Amino acid sequence: MLVWIGVVGVSLVMLPWVDAKFPSPDFFSISQWQTMLVIALLLMLATIFVQYGVTQMTAVRASVLFLFELVVAAIASYYLAHEAMAWNEWVGGSMIVAAGLISAMQRNA
């Protein structure tokens, strides 16, 4: 649950430096509020499930799992936001995948 507290804490610390105006609650329609509520609930459930799942595996596997999230985020940003990946990002992603494969092979041995 510290993830959520950290997000709120960092947001409150950075809030004075944000120049954008926040929209009033009536700016959003009911369906937009419902969509945001569903997204928030799904994110909370995903966080709870991941935290539970991590407690059921070894620390080595959990660390590779969390590092692999970076690879997924890089691939998603490439396809969804048309971001360009530099060679060092490809090398870093390959090293993360290699670490996962090495970890899996050591566990089976």
MODELLER restraints for C-alpha pairs under 7 A, 6 or more apart:
rsr = mdl.restraints
at = mdl.atoms
rsr.add(forms.Gaussian(group=physical.xy_distance, feature=features.Distance(at['CA:54:A'], at['CA:62:A']), mean=5.81, stdev=0.5))
rsr.add(forms.Gaussian(group=physical.xy_distance, feature=features.Distance(at['CA:64:A'], at['CA:99:A']), mean=6.97, stdev=0.5))
rsr.add(forms.Gaussian(group=physical.xy_distance, feature=features.Distance(at['CA:64:A'], at['CA:100:A']), mean=5.64, stdev=0.5))
rsr.add(forms.Gaussian(group=physical.xy_distance, feature=features.Distance(at['CA:67:A'], at['CA:96:A']), mean=6.55, stdev=0.5))
rsr.add(forms.Gaussian(group=physical.xy_distance, feature=features.Distance(at['CA:68:A'], at['CA:96:A']), mean=6.38, stdev=0.5))
rsr.add(forms.Gaussian(group=physical.xy_distance, feature=features.Distance(at['CA:71:A'], at['CA:93:A']), mean=5.52, stdev=0.5))
rsr.add(forms.Gaussian(group=physical.xy_distance, feature=features.Distance(at['CA:77:A'], at['CA:83:A']), mean=5.71, stdev=0.5))
rsr.add(forms.Gaussian(group=physical.xy_distance, feature=features.Distance(at['CA:78:A'], at['CA:84:A']), mean=6.23, stdev=0.5))
